[in-house]
Amino acid sequence: MILHFTKMEGAGNDYVYVNGFTEHVKEADKPAVVRYLSDRHFGVGGDGVIFINAGKQADLEMEMFNADGTRGEMCGNGIRCVGKYAYDRGMVRSKTFTVESFGAVKHLEITKTNPDGSAKELAVDMGAPILQAKDIPVKATASPVVNEPIEVDGKEYRMTCVSMGNPHCVIFVDDVDALDLPAIGPKFEHHPRFPKRTNTEFVQVLSRDRVKMRVWERGTGETLACGTGCCATGTACVLNDKTDRAITVEVRGGEIGIFWDPDTGRIRMQGPATEVFSGEISLPDACLSAPEQG
């Protein structure tokens, strides 16, 4: 089977995008196809795969998968790239439109364009952060979970937990660059206090309006950026009185702007979206189930 795809990235958080209107992959095959496409040695390479489908409640649907083939509820950088893909190809006609993911509808706006008219930066209304422990979910002694101790690998950390449709655990540290993230990240992800695993953000506060963050994403590992993680970071910074409500989050792949509106309680995320290349790939038979018999 030949599959057409587009590689895109938002602040270095790269995914393989598949147009579900024209490319048809069976639902049962998607986890295996995602693992193959995401492989940086034998596939296209990416932090996961996103299928762009017709929306049921919105203009479009984002069907997002982590690199290990598991389904993800939301991806902030991914949804900006979906917006750019759709806008640049005329799938949406306005600079404001909606995209749904896992049943949640997000409002997008093209905020900057390139000289050729294509989208350069987008803003997304990410909605209100979810703070109740049972809804994140996280096993905790109090709810909301703010600055609560957690022991990982024999060391005590302080966590603040947030859901942006997917679970996040935010840890403040003195120096993010000094972290051995490949060693500690999986131990947070699979900690028994997180029933659905978790994304973990390690955050170094630089000023009242700027922080530096590294992220270990559930099902993928360390990525250069995480849009929902930046939203969770902004929320945790305010809850712990570390920063103001409008901040710039420095990630390894660039910068993302976050504003937690005190009037609406909703978070606005703004950042870049870039198309890297398009191509086609032959999917191996091992990824595909037997053809249906007519």
MIROFI-828204 format. One record per residue: x, y, z of N, C-alpha, C, CB in turn. Coordinates in pm, whole numbers, padded with zeros to 5 digits, always signed. Glycine has a CB too. Example, Ala and Ser with C-alpha at 12.3 -4.5 7.8 and 13.67 -1.06 7.14 Angstrom:
+01319-00569+00780+01230-00450+00780+01320-00330+00780+01131-00447+00905;+01285-00225+00708+01367-00106+00714+01290+00003+00787+01408-00060+00572;
//
This chain:
+00085-00120+00000+00000+00000+00000+00088+00124+00000-00096+00001+00123;+00062+00217-00091+00134+00344-00096+00056+00447-00016+00155+00392-00244;+00123+00513+00077+00060+00615+00161+00126+00749+00136+00069+00577+00312;+00046+00850+00108+00097+00987+00094+00092+01056+00230+00014+01067-00013;+00193+01136+00259+00205+01199+00391+00270+01336+00378+00287+01108+00488;+00262+01412+00486+00332+01540+00498+00399+01545+00634+00236+01661+00478;+00525+01579+00637+00598+01596+00763+00588+01743+00804+00750+01551+00749;+00547+01768+00929+00533+01904+00980+00589+01910+01121+00385+01952+00976;+00623+02032+01166+00671+02049+01303+00625+02182+01359+00824+02040+01308;+00602+02181+01491+00570+02302+01564+00670+02317+01678+00425+02299+01619;+00763+02411+01665+00870+02430+01764+00950+02301+01784+00812+02477+01898;+00968+02225+01674+01048+02104+01680+00972+01979+01718+01158+02123+01774;+00847+01993+01757+00762+01878+01790+00706+01828+01657+00645+01917+01892;+00767+01721+01599+00738+01681+01462+00648+01559+01455+00867+01654+01387;+00554+01564+01362+00462+01454+01338+00450+01428+01189+00323+01484+01399;+00407+01308+01157+00373+01271+01020+00222+01291+01006+00416+01123+00986;+00181+01370+00907+00040+01403+00889-00015+01329+00768+00020+01555+00873;-00132+01269+00789-00197+01191+00683-00336+01248+00660-00204+01039+00720;-00366+01280+00534-00496+01335+00498-00598+01223+00491-00488+01411+00362;-00683+01215+00591-00783+01109+00598-00893+01120+00494-00844+01108+00732;-00900+01234+00425-00998+01250+00318-00957+01170+00194-01015+01398+00282;-00825+01155+00175-00776+01090+00054-00699+00960+00080-00687+01185-00021;-00646+00945+00200-00570+00825+00236-00654+00743+00333-00431+00863+00299;-00666+00615+00308-00757+00532+00387-00681+00418+00453-00871+00477+00299;-00661+00432+00584-00595+00329+00664-00699+00271+00760-00471+00388+00742;-00710+00139+00763-00805+00075+00853-00774+00110+00998-00805-00077+00833;-00879+00128+01077-00860+00162+01218-00773+00058+01289-00994+00174+01288;-00796-00070+01258-00720-00176+01324-00572-00172+01288-00778-00311+01288;-00539-00114+01172-00401-00109+01127-00325+00014+01178-00396-00112+00978;-00397+00114+01226-00333+00242+01258-00220+00232+01360-00436+00338+01309;-00235+00158+01470-00122+00151+01565+00007+00100+01501-00158+00062+01681;-00001-00005+01420+00119-00059+01355+00173+00038+01250+00089-00195+01289;+00084+00100+01174+00127+00199+01075+00194+00317+01143+00006+00246+00991;+00140+00361+01254+00197+00473+01329+00338+00439+01377+00107+00511+01449;+00355+00321+01434+00488+00282+01482+00590+00279+01368+00482+00145+01551;+00546+00229+01252+00637+00223+01138+00672+00363+01087+00574+00139+01025;+00572+00447+01068+00597+00581+01016+00681+00664+01112+00466+00653+00988;+00661+00646+01242+00731+00727+01342+00877+00690+01357+00662+00714+01475;+00913+00570+01317+01050+00523+01335+01148+00611+01258+01063+00376+01290;+01248+00664+01328+01341+00759+01266+01451+00691+01185+01403+00846+01373;+01456+00557+01189+01555+00485+01110+01494+00417+00988+01625+00382+01197;+01376+00355+01007+01317+00275+00899+01191+00338+00840+01284+00137+00951;+01133+00438+00907+01013+00503+00857+01041+00646+00815+00904+00501+00963;+00941+00731+00830+00958+00873+00799+01029+00942+00914+00820+00941+00771;+00987+00912+01037+01045+00971+01157+00959+01082+01212+01183+01024+01127;+00922+01069+01339+00842+01173+01403+00806+01134+01545+00716+01200+01322;+00747+01230+01616+00700+01205+01752+00566+01132+01753+00688+01336+01828;+00513+01105+01636+00387+01035+01624+00325+01063+01488+00291+01076+01736;+00200+01026+01474+00128+01044+01347-00007+01107+01377+00110+00907+01272;-00048+01200+01293-00178+01267+01306-00255+01251+01176-00160+01418+01343;-00375+01194+01188-00466+01181+01074-00562+01300+01076-00545+01045+01077;-00578+01366+00961-00668+01480+00949-00795+01432+00880-00601+01597+00868;-00906+01432+00957-01031+01374+00910-01143+01477+00906-01072+01257+00998;-01255+01439+00850-01374+01524+00854-01422+01534+00999-01487+01468+00762;-01459+01654+01041-01506+01673+01177-01653+01639+01192-01482+01816+01221;-01687+01591+01310-01827+01566+01342-01889+01687+01411-01841+01441+01432;-01811+01752+01496-01859+01869+01569-01784+01996+01530-01846+01846+01719;-01685+01982+01442-01599+02095+01406-01569+02089+01256-01468+02095+01489;-01491+02186+01208-01455+02187+01067-01371+02065+01030-01379+02314+01033;-01284+02021+01122-01195+01909+01098-01177+01828+01225-01059+01957+01045;-01129+01706+01209-01091+01626+01324-00942+01596+01319-01172+01495+01330;-00873+01607+01434-00735+01564+01450-00736+01431+01525-00649+01672+01526;-00688+01326+01460-00678+01194+01523-00529+01168+01548-00743+01080+01432;-00489+01187+01674-00347+01191+01707-00301+01062+01775-00317+01310+01797;-00185+01012+01730-00125+00892+01788+00018+00923+01833-00126+00774+01686;+00055+00869+01949+00193+00876+01995+00280+00781+01912+00203+00842+02146;+00410+00797+01922+00502+00717+01842+00492+00567+01871+00643+00763+01865;+00447+00532+01992+00436+00390+02027+00305+00328+01979+00450+00371+02176;+00225+00405+01906+00100+00353+01850-00021+00373+01937+00115+00211+01822;-00004+00432+02055-00118+00458+02143-00185+00589+02103-00074+00464+02291;-00315+00597+02124-00392+00716+02089-00370+00824+02194-00543+00684+02076;-00353+00946+02148-00340+01061+02237-00463+01149+02229-00214+01143+02202;-00497+01211+02343-00619+01292+02346-00601+01429+02280-00663+01309+02489;-00482+01489+02297-00463+01625+02248-00315+01648+02225-00520+01730+02348;-00283+01734+02130-00145+01775+02103-00149+01921+02059-00077+01684+01994;-00095+02009+02141-00101+02153+02113-00022+02193+01990-00050+02230+02230;+00100+02140+01975+00177+02170+01855+00115+02103+01733+00323+02125+01873;+00064+01984+01753+00001+01911+01643-00121+01980+01588-00036+01775+01687;-00203+02037+01677-00326+02100+01630-00295+02229+01553-00419+02130+01749;-00187+02298+01588-00146+02415+01509-00106+02372+01368-00029+02492+01578;-00032+02260+01359+00009+02211+01227-00110+02163+01146+00111+02099+01243;-00208+02101+01211-00331+02065+01141-00396+02190+01083-00430+01992+01236;-00397+02297+01163-00454+02423+01117-00381+02478+00997-00454+02524+01227;-00248+02474+00999-00170+02523+00885-00197+02437+00762-00019+02524+00919;-00195+02305+00780-00219+02214+00668-00353+02246+00601-00217+02066+00716;-00456+02260+00683-00590+02283+00630-00603+02420+00564-00694+02269+00741;-00546+02523+00628-00556+02659+00574-00479+02670+00442-00503+02762+00676;-00358+02617+00439-00275+02629+00319-00334+02556+00200-00136+02576+00347;-00412+02452+00226-00468+02372+00117-00614+02406+00088-00457+02226+00151;-00667+02510+00150-00803+02553+00122-00910+02463+00180-00822+02563-00023;-00873+02379+00276-00972+02292+00340-01061+02374+00433-00903+02179+00419;-01011+02489+00479-01091+02588+00551-01072+02721+00480-01050+02598+00705;-01174+02804+00481-01171+02928+00403-01140+03051+00488-01303+02947+00334;-01162+03039+00617-01146+03154+00707-01017+03139+00788-01267+03167+00801;-00968+03251+00842-00852+03246+00931-00890+03202+01072-00784+03381+00936;-01018+03186+01097-01064+03130+01224-01151+03008+01194-01144+03237+01309;-01125+02899+01261-01198+02775+01235-01182+02683+01355-01148+02706+01104;-01244+02565+01347-01244+02473+01461-01188+02337+01423-01385+02457+01517;-01123+02274+01520-01070+02138+01504-01105+02061+01631-00914+02140+01479;-01155+01939+01614-01186+01857+01730-01083+01746+01745-01328+01797+01718;-01059+01707+01870-00969+01597+01900-01022+01523+02020-00824+01646+01926;-01050+01394+02003-01104+01310+02111-01234+01369+02164-01002+01296+02225;-01312+01432+02076-01441+01488+02113-01438+01630+02165-01502+01403+02214;-01319+01685+02189-01306+01823+02238-01280+01917+02121-01191+01834+02344;-01358+02024+02112-01347+02120+02002-01259+02237+02043-01487+02169+01959;-01161+02270+01960-01072+02383+01984-01088+02486+01872-00924+02336+01994;-01077+02613+01910-01088+02724+01816-00948+02772+01779-01173+02840+01875;-00921+02779+01648-00790+02819+01599-00800+02951+01523-00731+02711+01509;-00688+03024+01523-00679+03149+01448-00541+03160+01385-00707+03272+01540;-00536+03192+01256-00409+03221+01189-00367+03362+01231-00422+03209+01030;-00254+03374+01299-00212+03505+01351-00099+03568+01269-00168+03492+01494;-00022+03486+01197+00083+03538+01110+00090+03452+00985+00222+03541+01184;+00116+03517+00870+00130+03444+00745+00267+03471+00684+00018+03482+00646;+00310+03380+00598+00433+03397+00522+00407+03487+00402+00490+03259+00476;+00512+03535+00334+00492+03620+00215+00405+03556+00109+00624+03655+00156;+00405+03423+00099+00322+03357-00003+00178+03335+00044+00384+03224-00041;+00145+03384+00164+00009+03373+00214-00018+03250+00299-00085+03374+00100;+00078+03159+00306+00060+03039+00389+00072+03075+00537+00164+02932+00352;+00015+02991+00620+00014+03017+00764+00153+03000+00823-00085+02923+00835;+00191+03091+00913+00322+03086+00979+00308+03060+01128+00398+03216+00956;+00214+03132+01192+00188+03113+01334+00037+03104+01356+00249+03229+01418;+00000+03028+01457-00141+03012+01492-00159+03023+01642-00195+02878+01440;-00278+03068+01679-00318+03071+01820-00432+02973+01837-00358+03215+01866;-00435+02907+01952-00539+02809+01981-00598+02839+02118-00483+02665+01976;-00731+02844+02123-00800+02850+02251-00802+02707+02305-00947+02910+02237;-00717+02680+02403-00702+02544+02454-00803+02509+02563-00563+02526+02507;-00888+02604+02598-00988+02578+02701-00931+02594+02840-01044+02439+02685;-01010+02562+02939-00969+02576+03079-00893+02453+03124-01092+02599+03170;-00785+02471+03200-00715+02356+03253-00802+02278+03352-00586+02399+03321;-00786+02148+03352-00858+02061+03444-00769+02036+03565-00900+01926+03375;-00819+02065+03685-00735+02062+03804-00777+01958+03908-00735+02196+03866;-00896+01900+03891-00939+01800+03989-00861+01669+03969-01090+01774+03977;-00808+01616+04077-00719+01500+04071-00781+01382+03998-00679+01458+04211;-00908+01354+04025-00972+01236+03964-00992+01252+03815-01106+01211+04031;-00996+01377+03767-01020+01401+03625-00890+01408+03546-01098+01529+03607;-00774+01417+03613-00647+01432+03540-00604+01304+03468-00538+01475+03635;-00601+01184+03526-00615+01148+03666-00479+01131+03736-00696+01020+03679;-00481+01154+03869-00363+01132+03952-00410+01093+04091-00272+01259+03956;-00340+01002+04153-00369+00964+04290-00298+01061+04382-00325+00816+04319;-00376+01138+04459-00318+01245+04539-00392+01258+04671-00322+01378+04463;-00330+01329+04765-00390+01349+04897-00481+01470+04899-00283+01363+05003;-00465+01559+04801-00548+01680+04794-00582+01709+04649-00475+01802+04858;-00685+01788+04629-00726+01828+04495-00774+01973+04500-00837+01734+04439;-00718+02063+04417-00616+02043+04315-00481+01995+04374-00595+02173+04238;-00399+01938+04286-00269+01885+04327-00163+01991+04299-00236+01750+04252;-00128+02067+04401-00035+02179+04386+00081+02162+04484-00107+02316+04408;+00201+02150+04430+00322+02140+04512+00316+02020+04608+00343+02268+04592;+00261+01910+04561+00248+01791+04645+00371+01702+04628+00120+01711+04609;+00424+01644+04736+00542+01559+04724+00513+01430+04649+00596+01528+04860;+00611+01385+04572+00607+01256+04505+00748+01199+04507+00552+01268+04358;+00759+01072+04540+00891+01008+04544+00912+00929+04415+00904+00915+04667;+01022+00958+04348+01058+00890+04224+01204+00849+04233+01032+00981+04099;+01227+00720+04219+01363+00666+04221+01438+00707+04348+01440+00714+04098;+01366+00705+04461+01428+00733+04590+01447+00880+04622+01557+00667+04595;+01400+00970+04535+01415+01114+04559+01278+01180+04564+01503+01179+04448;+01262+01277+04653+01135+01348+04663+01133+01470+04573+01108+01390+04808;+01028+01481+04493+01003+01597+04408+00872+01660+04453+00998+01556+04257;+00844+01779+04402+00716+01846+04426+00644+01860+04294+00736+01985+04495;+00522+01806+04287+00450+01806+04161+00324+01891+04167+00413+01663+04122;+00292+01952+04054+00164+02018+04032+00103+01953+03909+00180+02175+04014;-00020+01902+03922-00079+01821+03816-00194+01894+03747-00129+01688+03873;-00198+01882+03616-00293+01953+03531-00332+01860+03416-00233+02087+03477;-00455+01869+03371-00493+01805+03245-00535+01913+03146-00607+01702+03267;-00486+01898+03023-00532+01981+02913-00606+01893+02812-00412+02055+02844;-00678+01794+02869-00737+01688+02787-00648+01566+02791-00757+01735+02641;-00522+01584+02831-00427+01477+02856-00351+01510+02985-00328+01460+02736;-00301+01411+03057-00245+01434+03190-00103+01491+03188-00245+01306+03268;-00078+01583+03282+00054+01645+03294+00094+01654+03441+00056+01784+03230;+00223+01634+03464+00284+01651+03596+00397+01751+03580+00336+01513+03655;+00389+01865+03648+00488+01972+03635+00579+01972+03758+00419+02111+03617;+00709+01968+03733+00811+01966+03838+00903+02087+03818+00891+01832+03836;+00917+02170+03921+01009+02283+03913+01149+02241+03957+00958+02401+04001;+01248+02278+03875+01387+02242+03903+01475+02366+03888+01436+02128+03808;+01598+02355+03940+01691+02468+03932+01759+02477+03796+01796+02457+04041;+01781+02361+03731+01856+02360+03606+01803+02247+03518+02009+02344+03632;+01724+02280+03418+01667+02175+03333+01773+02107+03247+01559+02234+03242;+01878+02179+03212+01981+02121+03126+02062+02013+03197+02074+02230+03076;+02064+02018+03330+02141+01920+03407+02067+01788+03426+02176+01979+03542;+01940+01781+03387+01860+01660+03408+01905+01546+03318+01712+01690+03383;+01906+01425+03373+01921+01304+03292+01780+01258+03257+02004+01190+03368;+01720+01326+03161+01578+01304+03132+01548+01162+03081+01531+01405+03031;+01632+01103+02997+01603+00966+02955+01598+00867+03071+01708+00920+02856;+01666+00899+03181+01665+00810+03297+01543+00834+03385+01791+00827+03379;+01513+00962+03412+01406+00993+03508+01268+01000+03442+01435+01125+03576;+01262+01039+03313+01134+01057+03246+01044+00934+03251+01158+01094+03105;+01094+00815+03214+01006+00696+03216+00956+00662+03356+01080+00577+03159;+01033+00697+03459+00991+00663+03595+00875+00750+03640+01109+00679+03692;+00868+00874+03591+00749+00956+03613+00633+00904+03530+00778+01104+03580;+00660+00879+03402+00552+00837+03311+00477+00715+03364+00610+00805+03172;+00550+00618+03417+00490+00492+03459+00472+00482+03611+00575+00376+03411;+00480+00595+03679+00464+00594+03825+00322+00548+03861+00492+00736+03885;+00307+00466+03964+00173+00414+03999+00071+00520+04038+00186+00317+04112;+00114+00642+04064+00018+00747+04099-00053+00804+03976+00089+00860+04174;-00011+00761+03856-00073+00809+03733-00140+00692+03662+00033+00878+03641;-00269+00672+03682-00339+00555+03626-00332+00545+03474-00482+00558+03668;-00323+00659+03405-00316+00658+03259-00180+00705+03210-00426+00746+03199;-00077+00685+03294+00057+00740+03269+00048+00894+03266+00116+00685+03134;+00160+00960+03243+00156+01106+03242+00266+01164+03155+00169+01160+03384;+00243+01284+03108+00346+01367+03048+00410+01446+03162+00288+01463+02935;+00541+01462+03159+00609+01531+03269+00689+01648+03216+00700+01434+03347;+00664+01766+03275+00737+01888+03238+00831+01926+03353+00638+02004+03207;+00957+01946+03320+01056+01993+03417+01084+02139+03382+01189+01905+03413;+01059+02228+03478+01051+02371+03449+01151+02450+03534+00909+02423+03472;+01226+02535+03468+01318+02628+03534+01265+02769+03513+01465+02614+03478;+01235+02839+03620+01180+02974+03611+01294+03073+03589+01099+03011+03739;+01283+03154+03483+01385+03253+03451+01345+03393+03497+01411+03255+03301;+01216+03423+03490+01164+03553+03533+01013+03541+03549+01200+03667+03430;+00946+03651+03578+00801+03648+03595+00728+03625+03462+00753+03777+03658;+00798+03639+03351+00731+03619+03222+00803+03522+03129+00715+03751+03153;+00899+03446+03183+00974+03354+03097+01022+03234+03178+01095+03426+03032;+01002+03115+03121+01051+02992+03183+01117+02906+03077+00935+02914+03253;+01193+02809+03122+01259+02712+03035+01207+02575+03072+01416+02720+03046;+01173+02493+02972+01107+02366+03001+01161+02253+02913+00956+02379+02982;+01175+02136+02975+01199+02013+02901+01085+01918+02934+01338+01949+02937;+01050+01834+02837+00930+01751+02854+00959+01606+02816+00815+01805+02769;+00903+01517+02897+00901+01374+02866+00757+01339+02834+00957+01286+02985;+00730+01306+02706+00592+01282+02664+00555+01134+02674+00571+01331+02521;+00438+01113+02728+00383+00978+02742+00375+00909+02605+00243+00983+02807;+00437+00791+02596+00430+00715+02473+00528+00755+02365+00295+00725+02419;+00609+00858+02392+00704+00906+02290+00845+00922+02345+00656+01038+02232;+00858+00983+02463+00989+01016+02519+01012+01165+02516+01100+00943+02442;+01137+01208+02525+01165+01351+02521+01138+01405+02382+01310+01381+02563;+01065+01515+02376+01040+01585+02251+01093+01728+02262+00888+01586+02216;+01107+01794+02148+01162+01930+02149+01060+02033+02194+01211+01965+02011;+00933+01995+02201+00829+02087+02247+00703+02006+02275+00800+02198+02141;+00615+02065+02355+00484+02004+02383+00388+02118+02411+00491+01901+02504;+00292+02138+02323+00199+02250+02337+00112+02240+02460+00112+02259+02216;+00052+02121+02483-00029+02105+02604+00059+02113+02727-00106+01972+02601;+00186+02067+02715+00279+02078+02826+00313+02222+02860+00405+02002+02794;+00320+02307+02757+00342+02450+02782+00221+02511+02854+00370+02524+02649;+00101+02467+02817-00021+02514+02884-00021+02470+03030-00147+02462+02812;+00014+02343+03054+00022+02292+03190+00128+02365+03270+00050+02143+03190;+00239+02397+03204+00347+02472+03269+00298+02610+03312+00468+02485+03176;+00231+02680+03220+00178+02812+03254+00081+02806+03371+00109+02873+03134;-00003+02704+03372-00099+02686+03482-00027+02663+03614-00194+02569+03452;+00069+02572+03613+00142+02540+03735+00221+02660+03787+00237+02422+03711;+00276+02739+03695+00351+02858+03736+00262+02956+03812+00413+02928+03614;+00139+02976+03763+00046+03066+03831+00001+03008+03964-00076+03094+03742;-00032+02880+03967-00079+02817+04090+00026+02820+04200-00122+02674+04063;+00153+02819+04161+00262+02823+04259+00322+02963+04273+00372+02725+04220;+00257+03064+04211+00303+03203+04215+00449+03217+04170+00287+03259+04356;+00481+03146+04063+00616+03154+04007+00627+03261+03898+00657+03018+03950;+00515+03283+03825+00517+03378+03714+00382+03450+03705+00548+03306+03581;+00376+03544+03613+00249+03608+03579+00171+03515+03486+00273+03749+03512;+00054+03559+03442-00032+03474+03361+00009+03469+03214-00174+03521+03370;+00081+03567+03167+00131+03568+03029+00281+03537+03033+00103+03705+02958;+00320+03424+02974+00460+03385+02977+00505+03334+02841+00484+03279+03084;+00635+03335+02821+00699+03267+02709+00767+03143+02764+00801+03360+02634;+00738+03029+02701+00800+02904+02742+00909+02869+02641+00694+02788+02753;+01033+02866+02689+01144+02824+02605+01151+02671+02607+01279+02887+02653;+01134+02611+02491+01151+02467+02477+01270+02442+02386+01021+02400+02421;+01310+02319+02375+01432+02291+02298+01417+02321+02150+01472+02146+02316;+01292+02329+02103+01270+02355+01961+01227+02497+01929+01168+02261+01911;+01221+02585+02030+01179+02723+02003+01109+02785+02123+01087+02727+01882;+01007+02867+02094+00934+02937+02199+00784+02929+02172+00979+03084+02209;+00707+02917+02280+00562+02914+02271+00504+03011+02373+00507+02770+02294;+00408+03092+02329+00345+03190+02416+00221+03133+02482+00309+03315+02338;+00206+03157+02612+00093+03107+02689+00030+03222+02767+00137+02993+02786;-00103+03229+02764-00175+03327+02845-00295+03259+02909-00220+03449+02761;-00297+03257+03042-00410+03202+03117-00498+03320+03157-00363+03119+03243;-00608+03336+03087-00696+03452+03103-00769+03445+03238-00798+03459+02987;-00750+03544+03325-00816+03540+03456-00967+03560+03447-00757+03645+03547;-01014+03621+03339-01157+03648+03325-01234+03525+03276-01179+03763+03230;-01179+03456+03178-01249+03341+03120-01202+03208+03178-01230+03340+02970;-01081+03207+03237-01024+03083+03287-00966+02995+03178-01127+03007+03361;-00962+03044+03054-00916+02965+02940-00771+03003+02904-01009+02986+02819;-00703+02910+02840-00563+02931+02803-00552+02951+02652-00476+02811+02848;-00479+03055+02615-00449+03081+02474-00302+03045+02450-00478+03231+02435;-00280+02959+02354-00145+02916+02317-00114+02966+02177-00131+02762+02325;+00005+03023+02158+00042+03073+02027+00183+03027+01994+00032+03226+02021;+00201+02984+01868+00333+02940+01826+00338+02908+01679+00375+02820+01905;+00455+02867+01631+00476+02843+01488+00425+02707+01443+00623+02855+01455;+00406+02696+01312+00375+02568+01246+00447+02570+01112+00219+02547+01229;+00523+02465+01085+00608+02462+00965+00592+02330+00891+00755+02483+01003;+00576+02338+00760+00574+02218+00676+00716+02188+00633+00481+02237+00552;+00760+02064+00655+00897+02026+00625+00907+01966+00485+00949+01925+00729;+00828+01862+00457+00826+01804+00323+00706+01711+00311+00958+01727+00293;+00672+01678+00188+00568+01579+00160+00629+01466+00078+00448+01643+00085;+00565+01350+00085+00617+01237+00008+00520+01121+00010+00752+01193+00062;+00567+01008-00035+00488+00886-00030+00577+00773+00017+00425+00854-00169;+00518+00673+00081+00593+00562+00135+00513+00434+00115+00626+00584+00286;+00585+00326+00089+00521+00196+00074+00516+00130+00211+00598+00107-00030;+00396+00102+00258+00379+00040+00389+00406-00110+00378+00237+00066+00445;+00488-00166+00466+00515-00310+00460+00391-00391+00498+00631-00347+00553;+00384-00512+00446+00268-00597+00473+00249-00622+00622+00282-00729+00400;+00359-00619+00698+00350-00645+00841+00265-00542+00914+00489-00649+00902;+00248-00424+00854+00167-00319+00914+00018-00335+00886+00213-00184+00865;-00013-00417+00787-00148-00419+00732-00217-00552+00758-00145-00390+00583;-00344-00544+00788-00422-00666+00804-00460-00721+00666-00549-00639+00889;-00507-00844+00665-00545-00907+00538-00656-00828+00474-00587-01053+00558;-00659-00818+00342-00768-00745+00275-00904-00810+00302-00742-00738+00124;-01005-00725+00310-01140-00776+00333-01186-00857+00213-01238-00661+00362;-01254-00965+00243-01306-01051+00135-01443-01001+00090-01315-01199+00181;-01458-00983-00040-01584-00935-00092-01683-01047-00115-01562-00859-00219;
//
